[in-house]
Amino acid sequence: MDISTILAHIDSGHIALPEFQRGYVWNRDQVRGLFESLYRRHPVGGLLVWVTASEGADHRGESQLAPGVVKLLLDGQQRMTSLYGVVRGHAPAFFDGNEKTFTGLYFHLEDESFTFYQPMRMADDALWIDVSELMGKGNAGIGEYYTRLSSHPEKSQRMGDYIARLNQLLSILNIELHIDEVTGADKSLDVVVDIFNRVNSGGTKLSKGDLALAKICAEWPEARGEMKNQLQTWSDAGFDFDLDWLLRSVNTVVTGEARFIYLHDKGTQEIKDGLAKATKNIDKALNMISGRLGLDHDRVLFGRFAIPVMVRYLDQRNEPLNEFERDKLLFWYLQSGMWGRFSGSTESVIDQDLSAIEQISGGLDRLIEQLRVWHGSLDVEPAHFHGWSLGARFYPVLYMLTRMGESRDWGTGLPLKAGLLGHMNALEVHHIFPKSRLYRANYNRPEVNALANFCFLTKDTNLAISDQLPENYFPQVEAAQPGSLASQWIPTDPNLWKVENYLEFLEARRRLLAEETNRRLTDLLHGDTRWLESRPSTVSSPEPVSQVEILGGISGDVEELVLEELQKWVEDQGLPRGILAYDFADDSTGVQKAVFDLAWPNGIQQELSQRVAVLLNEPTEVVLLANRAGFRCFTDPTDFKKYVLDEVLSQSTLVYGVDAV
């Protein structure tokens, strides 16, 4: 079937996209490469379609299917979406992605190259042809370009070549693409999804969550859209979650289980009700975590897989929590984050915790006791603040103490409590001892970026302090804002404010931070401190934290900016963001071993591709540790981008005609 006919069938509803397909993930380089291959008549591969009755066929988008049978694209979505977008000048009805990816493709008549619109380069050059405009006008467009070129006498001598090239470009629509069909009454959704994954083994396959969502969308086509709209609402509020995470919360509400397989036999109404309940209770959980603990944005929201457990508890409770229940639930959430409860096998741990709260009466006590048996003592010691970098396990704890307590800004004296300043963009991480001064004094990177050297201030105050040493600016702060230093747990001994005594300063501040954390934990328990007492002798204690060296970590603002830009680039490719400052921990004990700068612990294609870590300026030990844990490691952003394009998006296979879904 030629390309023109295929596009017409998409318009008429004879060809569509199945609901379980992911969105459009190609980038401009891939679109340009496709048109270069088509123009030069290189093979670009065929299509695979599922032929099924249009009545009841679940497809993407809101357009109507043609009566009778419909062909749903299993392999070829990216190519056909790109072709449709450029030829028609707009996206097809089933489109879900970034329309700018194929908007503004131009062709140069002299060197026969394809480039996206560049005003400075293309201005006053009649040889640049708008591909969408030509495709839309057909032969009439060739006539218009002939007239346009005729007004440039210096180009008339090449007119024959130019017209031939315009015809070759336009005749892309006549290229025949082979179409294989999956047919038969035995081809159920499960069978077709399995075929889809086998065919696309080199492209973007479906995770367990995708498979569960595919089955849901088979009966409730709007499900994906409603979930994505809700995720966007949370993103606008500063919390970034993905579909798998939301579906996990729906799963716990509907089934009381973590594994997606338990959703497969649930009806549409059960799923709709479950999504409504999950959404409502996620909002409750986030409001509690943000309002009571001050963890008010994604960067400090650790232990996010504790939230599906909280959602189940809140749904089963089915009435407002009193302050004692609320704080006990938050105590468990906080402890889960501090000790990395969900760093390992997420599903099995969630199932254990769901079992503990199966009976609401006494459920919170069982939940906390289970955590203590797993970890040991739940009290905090100074050594727990021994980490360094923005990825330290206790970084969110430091932020929480600032927001939850009496901390005040050193410039204005204003309180930094939750709800008064908004999200993190109102506060900045401040190095108490300036990095430049510490490096000059020969301290190493972990020492310079020690967690105990961090505090949070307003931007103006941070800029005003600049690179002054504490021995110079602390007296000024204390004189202008008495008590504000102590409000941020600064040791009062002036000798510790000198750069030569920096390590002693860190130890003293760690003690103050540990004391404050335990005080806040005690407050959450409202006097029921049995879980903060010494661990039972029958419980084997984990490796002493003071002897555990935490490797790796984001060294500072510049490195974090590079990583954030890399996150944005990945997102622009239509792929999920990674975890910034990923807490790598022992699966069995939850003991933190290292901080990986940026990681996809389940693979960029979740649960289907290799684990990936980006490690910038890290020592060999960190890279070896990540490699042993099964991570594919990249120490250079350029190498990582090449991996994404060549292996995840399968850009390099385009010349052989293979489509990345």
C-alpha positions in Angstrom: 0.0 0.0 0.0 1.5 3.4 -0.9 2.0 6.1 1.7 -0.7 8.4 0.3 -3.3 5.6 0.7 -2.1 4.8 4.2 -2.5 8.4 5.3 -6.0 8.5 3.7 -6.9 5.4 5.7 -5.8 7.2 8.9 -8.0 10.1 7.9 -11.0 7.8 7.3 -10.6 5.8 10.4 -9.6 2.5 8.7 -6.1 2.7 10.3 -5.7 3.8 13.9 -3.5 3.3 16.9 -4.3 0.8 19.7 -4.9 2.3 23.1 -2.1 0.3 24.7 0.5 2.0 22.5 2.8 4.6 24.2 3.0 8.1 22.9 5.1 9.6 20.2 8.8 9.5 21.2 10.8 10.4 18.1 13.0 13.5 17.9 13.7 15.9 15.0 16.9 14.0 14.0 14.8 10.9 13.5 12.2 12.7 11.5 14.8 14.2 9.3 16.5 10.8 8.9 13.2 9.2 7.8 12.6 11.8 5.1 16.2 11.5 3.9 15.8 7.8 3.6 12.5 8.1 1.8 13.8 10.7 -0.6 16.8 8.6 -1.6 14.5 5.5 -1.8 16.3 3.7 1.0 14.3 0.9 2.7 12.4 2.1 5.8 10.7 -1.1 6.8 7.1 -2.2 6.6 4.2 -2.0 9.0 2.5 -4.5 11.3 -1.2 -4.1 11.9 -3.9 -5.9 14.0 -7.0 -6.4 11.9 -10.0 -6.5 14.2 -13.6 -5.4 14.3 -13.9 -1.7 14.6 -16.9 -2.0 16.9 -15.4 -2.2 20.4 -11.8 -1.6 19.2 -10.0 0.5 21.7 -8.0 3.1 19.9 -6.1 6.3 20.8 -7.7 9.7 20.1 -11.3 10.8 19.8 -11.8 10.3 16.0 -14.4 7.8 14.8 -13.3 4.4 13.4 -14.6 3.3 10.0 -17.4 0.6 10.2 -16.4 -3.0 9.6 -12.8 -3.8 10.4 -10.0 -1.5 11.4 -6.2 -1.9 11.2 -4.5 -1.0 14.5 -0.8 -0.2 14.1 1.4 -2.5 16.1 4.7 -1.6 14.5 5.2 1.7 12.6 3.6 4.3 14.8 6.7 6.6 14.9 7.1 6.5 11.1 3.5 7.0 10.2 3.0 9.7 12.8 6.0 11.5 11.4 4.9 11.1 7.8 1.3 12.2 8.7 2.6 15.2 10.6 4.8 16.5 7.8 2.6 15.6 4.9 -0.7 16.9 6.4 1.0 19.8 8.3 -0.6 18.7 11.6 -0.6 15.7 14.0 -3.0 12.8 13.5 -6.0 12.3 15.8 -4.2 9.7 17.9 -1.2 11.9 18.5 0.3 12.1 22.0 3.6 13.9 22.1 5.5 17.0 21.1 4.1 18.3 17.8 7.1 20.6 17.3 9.1 17.5 16.5 7.8 17.4 12.9 6.8 21.0 12.4 8.8 23.2 10.0 10.7 20.6 7.9 12.5 22.2 4.9 14.3 20.7 1.9 17.1 22.4 0.0 17.0 22.0 -3.8 20.7 22.4 -4.3 22.3 20.0 -1.8 19.2 17.9 -1.4 19.3 18.0 2.4 16.5 18.2 5.0 16.6 20.8 7.9 14.1 22.2 10.3 13.3 25.9 9.8 16.1 28.3 10.6 15.1 31.9 9.8 18.7 33.3 9.6 19.9 30.5 7.4 16.9 30.4 5.1 16.0 34.0 4.7 16.2 35.2 1.1 17.1 31.8 -0.3 14.4 30.5 -2.7 16.0 27.1 -2.8 14.6 26.2 0.6 11.3 24.4 0.2 8.6 24.0 2.9 8.0 20.2 2.8 4.5 20.4 4.4 3.5 23.2 2.0 4.6 21.2 -1.1 2.9 18.0 0.1 -0.3 19.9 0.8 -0.5 21.5 -2.7 0.9 18.6 -4.7 1.6 19.3 -8.4 0.1 22.8 -8.1 2.8 23.4 -5.5 5.5 22.5 -8.1 4.0 25.0 -10.4 4.2 27.7 -7.8 7.8 26.9 -7.0 8.6 27.0 -10.7 7.2 30.5 -10.9 9.1 31.5 -7.8 12.4 30.2 -9.1 11.9 31.8 -12.5 12.1 35.2 -10.8 15.8 34.4 -10.0 17.6 34.3 -13.4 20.8 32.9 -11.9 18.8 29.7 -10.9 17.0 29.2 -14.2 19.9 27.2 -15.7 19.3 24.5 -13.0 15.6 24.6 -13.3 15.4 21.1 -14.8 17.3 19.6 -11.9 15.2 21.5 -9.4 11.9 20.4 -10.8 13.1 16.8 -10.9 14.0 17.0 -7.3 10.6 18.5 -6.4 8.9 15.7 -8.2 11.1 13.1 -6.4 10.2 14.7 -3.0 6.5 14.8 -3.8 6.6 11.2 -5.1 7.5 10.0 -1.6 3.7 9.7 -1.3 3.8 7.0 -3.9 6.3 4.8 -2.1 4.9 1.3 -1.3 5.2 0.0 2.2 4.6 -3.6 2.9 2.0 -4.3 5.6 1.9 -7.5 7.6 -1.4 -8.3 9.3 -2.3 -10.1 12.5 -5.8 -11.6 12.1 -8.0 -14.2 13.5 -10.6 -14.6 16.3 -8.0 -16.1 18.6 -6.0 -12.8 18.6 -7.1 -11.5 22.0 -5.7 -8.3 23.5 -3.2 -10.4 25.6 -2.0 -12.2 22.5 -1.6 -9.0 20.5 0.2 -7.3 23.3 2.6 -10.2 23.5 3.2 -10.0 19.7 3.7 -6.2 20.0 6.4 -6.7 22.6 8.1 -9.4 20.6 8.1 -7.4 17.4 9.4 -4.3 19.3 12.1 -6.1 21.3 14.6 -3.4 20.1 12.2 -0.5 20.7 10.0 0.8 23.5 8.2 -2.2 25.0 5.5 -2.3 27.6 6.2 -2.6 31.3 4.0 -4.4 33.8 2.2 -1.1 34.5 1.7 -0.5 30.8 0.2 -4.0 30.4 -2.2 -3.4 33.2 -3.1 0.0 31.8 -3.6 -1.5 28.4 -6.2 -3.9 29.8 -7.9 -1.0 31.7 -8.0 1.1 28.5 -9.6 -1.8 26.6 -12.7 -1.1 28.6 -12.2 2.5 29.6 -10.3 4.3 26.7 -10.2 7.6 28.6 -8.3 6.1 31.5 -4.8 7.1 30.3 -5.8 10.7 29.6 -7.5 11.1 33.0 -4.4 9.7 34.8 -2.1 12.0 32.8 -4.2 15.0 33.6 -4.0 14.2 37.3 -0.2 13.7 37.1 0.1 17.1 35.5 -1.9 18.6 38.4 0.6 17.2 40.9 3.5 18.3 38.6 2.2 21.9 38.6 2.2 21.7 42.4 5.9 20.6 42.4 5.6 16.8 42.6 6.6 14.6 39.6 5.1 11.1 39.5 4.7 8.7 36.6 1.8 6.5 35.5 3.2 3.3 37.1 3.4 5.1 40.5 -0.2 6.3 40.2 -1.4 3.0 39.0 0.3 1.4 42.0 -1.8 3.5 44.3 -4.9 2.7 42.4 -3.9 -1.0 42.7 -3.5 -0.8 46.5 -6.9 0.9 46.8 -8.8 -1.6 44.6 -7.0 -4.9 45.5 -5.0 -4.3 48.6 -2.0 -5.7 46.7 1.1 -4.2 45.1 1.4 -6.4 42.1 -0.4 -5.2 38.9 -1.6 -8.6 38.0 -4.4 -8.3 40.6 -5.9 -5.4 38.6 -6.4 -7.5 35.5 -9.8 -9.0 36.4 -11.3 -5.7 37.8 -14.1 -4.0 36.0 -14.3 -0.5 34.6 -16.3 0.9 37.4 -14.0 -0.6 40.1 -11.0 1.1 38.3 -12.8 4.4 38.0 -13.8 4.4 41.7 -10.3 3.3 42.6 -8.7 6.1 40.7 -11.0 8.6 42.3 -10.2 7.3 45.8 -6.5 7.0 45.1 -6.4 10.6 43.8 -8.3 12.0 46.8 -6.0 10.1 49.3 -2.8 11.0 47.5 -3.8 14.6 47.9 -4.4 14.0 51.6 -1.1 12.3 52.0 0.8 15.0 50.1 -1.0 17.7 52.1 0.0 16.0 55.4 3.6 15.5 54.3 3.9 19.0 52.9 1.9 20.8 55.7 3.1 18.9 58.8 6.7 17.9 57.7 7.4 20.8 55.3 8.5 18.4 52.5 6.7 20.5 49.9 8.3 19.6 46.6 9.6 16.7 44.6 13.3 17.2 45.4 12.8 16.5 49.1 10.0 13.9 48.7 11.9 10.8 49.7 10.1 7.5 50.4 7.5 8.1 47.6 6.6 4.4 47.5 5.4 4.7 51.0 2.6 6.8 49.7 0.6 3.9 48.1 0.6 2.3 51.5 -0.6 5.5 53.1 -3.3 5.8 50.4 -4.6 2.3 51.3 -4.7 3.1 55.0 -6.5 6.4 54.4 -9.0 4.8 52.1 -9.7 1.9 54.6 -10.0 4.4 57.5 -12.7 6.2 55.5 -12.9 9.1 58.0 -10.6 12.0 58.9 -7.6 11.1 61.0 -7.2 12.7 64.4 -3.8 14.4 65.0 -2.4 11.4 66.8 -3.1 9.0 64.0 -1.9 11.5 61.4 1.4 12.1 63.2 1.9 8.4 63.8 1.4 7.7 60.0 3.8 10.5 59.2 6.3 9.1 61.7 6.2 5.8 59.8 6.6 7.7 56.4 9.5 9.7 57.7 11.3 6.6 59.1 10.7 4.7 55.8 12.4 7.4 53.9 15.3 7.8 56.3 16.2 4.1 56.3 15.5 3.4 52.7 12.5 1.1 53.3 11.7 1.1 49.6 15.2 1.1 48.1 15.0 -2.6 47.2 12.2 -4.9 46.0 9.4 -2.4 46.0 6.5 -4.7 45.3 7.4 -7.2 48.0 8.0 -4.5 50.7 4.7 -2.7 49.8 2.9 -6.0 50.1 4.4 -6.6 53.6 3.3 -3.1 54.7 -0.2 -3.6 53.2 -0.5 -6.8 55.2 0.3 -5.0 58.4 -2.5 -2.5 58.0 -5.1 -5.0 56.7 -7.0 -4.5 59.9 -7.2 -0.8 60.6 -7.3 -1.3 64.4 -3.7 -1.3 65.5 -2.5 -1.2 61.9 -0.2 1.8 62.4 1.5 0.1 65.4 2.1 -3.0 63.4 3.4 -1.0 60.5 6.0 0.8 62.7 6.9 -2.4 64.6 7.5 -4.1 61.3 9.8 -1.3 60.3 11.8 -1.5 63.6 12.2 -5.3 63.3 13.5 -4.8 59.7 15.9 -1.9 60.5 16.6 -1.9 64.2 16.7 1.3 66.2 14.5 4.1 64.9 16.3 6.9 66.7 18.8 9.1 64.9 22.5 9.5 65.8 24.9 12.2 64.7 26.6 9.8 62.3 23.4 9.6 60.3 24.2 13.2 59.2 27.6 12.1 58.0 26.5 12.0 54.4 27.5 14.6 51.8 26.0 16.1 48.6 22.5 17.0 47.7 21.7 13.3 47.4 22.5 12.4 51.0 19.7 10.3 52.6 19.3 12.9 55.3 19.2 15.9 53.0 15.3 15.9 53.1 15.5 15.5 56.9 17.6 18.7 57.1 15.0 20.5 54.9 12.2 19.1 57.1 13.9 20.4 60.2 14.1 23.8 58.7 10.5 23.9 57.6 9.1 22.1 60.7 11.0 23.9 63.4 11.9 27.4 64.4 14.5 28.2 61.7 14.9 31.8 60.7 16.5 33.5 57.8 19.8 35.1 58.7 19.2 38.2 56.7 15.6 39.1 57.4 15.0 37.1 60.5 11.8 35.7 59.0 10.7 32.2 59.9 11.2 29.5 57.2 8.3 27.4 58.3 6.2 25.3 55.8 3.5 27.3 54.1 5.2 30.7 54.6 7.6 30.7 51.7 6.1 28.3 49.1 8.3 25.7 47.3 12.0 25.3 47.1 12.4 28.2 44.6 11.9 30.5 47.6 14.9 28.9 49.5 18.4 28.2 48.4 21.0 25.7 49.7 23.7 27.7 51.5 27.2 26.4 52.2 27.9 27.7 55.7 31.6 27.6 55.0 32.1 28.7 51.4 33.2 26.0 49.0 36.0 28.1 47.5 37.5 28.9 50.9 37.4 25.2 52.0 39.0 24.0 48.8 41.7 26.7 49.3 42.3 25.2 52.7 42.8 21.7 51.2 39.6 20.1 52.3 38.3 17.4 49.9 35.0 17.2 48.1 33.0 15.1 50.5 34.2 17.4 53.4 33.4 20.6 51.4 29.9 19.3 50.5 29.1 17.7 53.8 25.4 17.7 54.7 26.3 19.4 58.0 27.7 22.3 56.0 24.3 23.0 54.5 21.5 25.2 55.6 18.6 26.9 53.8 18.3 30.7 53.3 16.4 33.1 51.1 18.1 34.0 47.8 18.9 37.6 48.8 20.5 36.5 52.1 22.5 33.8 50.3 23.8 36.4 47.8 24.6 38.9 50.5 26.8 36.5 52.5 28.6 35.5 49.3 32.0 33.8 50.1 32.5 35.2 53.6 33.8 32.9 56.3 31.6 32.2 59.3 34.0 33.8 61.7 33.4 37.1 59.8 29.7 37.0 59.0 28.3 35.0 62.0 28.8 37.9 64.5 27.1 40.3 62.1 24.1 37.9 61.8 23.8 37.4 65.5 23.9 41.1 66.1 21.2 41.9 63.6 19.0 38.8 64.2 19.7 37.5 67.7 19.0 33.7 68.0 18.8 33.1 64.3 22.1 31.1 64.2 20.9 28.8 67.0 17.6 28.4 65.1 19.6 26.7 62.3 21.6 24.5 64.8 24.9 26.4 64.6 27.4 25.6 67.4 27.8 28.6 69.6 31.6 28.2 70.2 33.3 30.9 68.1 36.4 28.8 67.8 34.4 26.3 65.6 33.6 29.1 63.2 37.2 29.2 62.0 38.2 27.4 58.8 41.0 25.5 60.5 38.4 24.0 62.9 35.9 23.1 60.1 35.8 19.3 60.8 35.1 20.0 64.5 32.3 22.3 63.5 30.8 19.5 61.4 30.8 17.1 64.3 29.3 19.6 66.7 26.5 20.5 64.2 25.7 16.8 63.5 25.1 16.3 67.2 22.7 19.3 67.2 20.9 18.1 64.1 20.5 14.6 65.6 19.1 16.0 68.8 16.6 18.1 66.9 15.5 15.2 64.7 14.8 13.0 67.7 12.9 15.8 69.3 10.7 16.1 66.2 10.2 12.4 66.0 9.2 12.4 69.6 6.7 15.2 68.9 5.1 13.0 66.2 4.5 10.2 68.6 2.9 12.4 71.2 4.7 10.8 74.1 4.4 7.2 72.9 8.2 6.8 72.5 8.5 3.0 72.7 9.8 2.8 69.1 12.6 5.3 69.9 14.0 3.3 72.8 17.1 1.1 72.5 16.7 -1.8 70.0 15.8 -5.2 71.4 18.8 -7.5 71.9 17.1 -10.2 69.8 17.3 -7.9 66.7 20.5 -8.1 64.8 21.7 -4.5 64.3 22.7 -3.3 60.8 26.2 -2.2 60.1 27.1 0.7 62.4 26.4 3.9 60.4 29.6 5.5 61.6 31.6 2.9 59.8 29.6 3.1 56.5 31.2 5.2 53.9 28.6 6.8 51.5 30.2 7.0 48.1 29.4 9.5 45.3 27.1 12.4 45.2 26.3 15.7 43.4 29.2 18.0 44.2 27.4 21.3 43.8 25.1 23.7 41.9 27.0 23.5 38.6 26.9 19.7 38.5 23.2 19.7 39.5 22.5 22.2 36.6 24.1 19.8 34.1 22.1 16.9 35.4 18.8 18.9 35.3 19.5 19.9 31.7 20.1 16.2 31.0 16.8 15.4 32.6 15.0 17.9 30.4 16.7 16.5 27.3 15.5 13.0 28.2 12.0 14.3 28.8 12.1 16.1 25.4 12.7 12.6 23.8 9.4 11.5 25.2 11.1 9.3 27.9 10.7 9.3 31.6 12.9 11.5 33.9 15.5 9.7 36.0 16.0 10.0 39.7 18.3 12.8 40.6 20.7 11.9 43.4 19.6 8.3 43.5 19.9 6.7 46.9 21.6 3.3 46.2 21.1 1.0 49.1 21.5 -2.6 50.2 18.3 -4.4 49.2 18.0 -6.5 52.3 19.0 -3.9 55.0 18.2 -0.6 53.4 21.7 0.7 54.4 22.8 3.4 52.0 25.9 2.6 50.1 26.2 5.4 47.5 24.5 8.3 45.8 24.4 8.0 42.0 24.1 11.5 40.3 21.2 10.5 38.0 19.7 7.0 37.7 17.0 4.9 36.1 17.0 1.9 38.5 14.3 0.1 36.5 15.8 1.1 33.1 14.8 4.0 30.8 12.3 1.5 29.4 10.9 0.6 32.8 11.4 -3.0 33.9 12.5 -3.9 30.4 15.9 -2.3 29.6 19.1 -2.3 31.6 19.5 -0.1 34.7 21.3 3.1 33.9 23.3 5.6 35.9 25.0 8.9 34.9 28.0 9.5 37.2 29.8 12.8 36.8 33.2 13.4 38.3 32.9 10.3 40.5 35.8 8.1 41.7 36.4 4.7 40.2 34.8 3.0 43.3 31.4 4.5 42.6 31.5 3.4 38.9 32.5 -0.2 40.0 29.8 -0.3 42.6 27.2 0.7 40.1 28.5 -1.8 37.5 28.4 -4.6 40.0 24.7 -3.7 40.8 23.9 -4.1 37.1 23.9 -0.4 36.1 25.1 0.7 32.7 27.3 3.7 33.7 28.0 6.9 31.8 30.5 9.4 32.9 29.9 11.8 30.0 26.5 13.4 29.1 27.3 13.1 25.4 27.9 9.3 25.6 24.7 9.0 27.6 22.7 10.9 24.9 24.2 8.7 22.2 23.1 5.6 24.1 19.5 7.0 24.4 19.3 7.8 20.7 21.1 4.7 19.4 19.8 2.0 21.7 16.7 3.3 23.5 15.1 5.2 20.7 16.8 2.9 18.1 17.8 5.9 15.9 20.7 4.1 14.4 18.5 1.3 13.1 16.5 3.7 10.9 18.6 3.1 7.8 17.7 -0.6 8.0 14.1 0.1 8.2 13.5 -0.7 11.8 11.0 1.4 13.8 11.3 2.2 17.5 7.6 1.6 18.0 
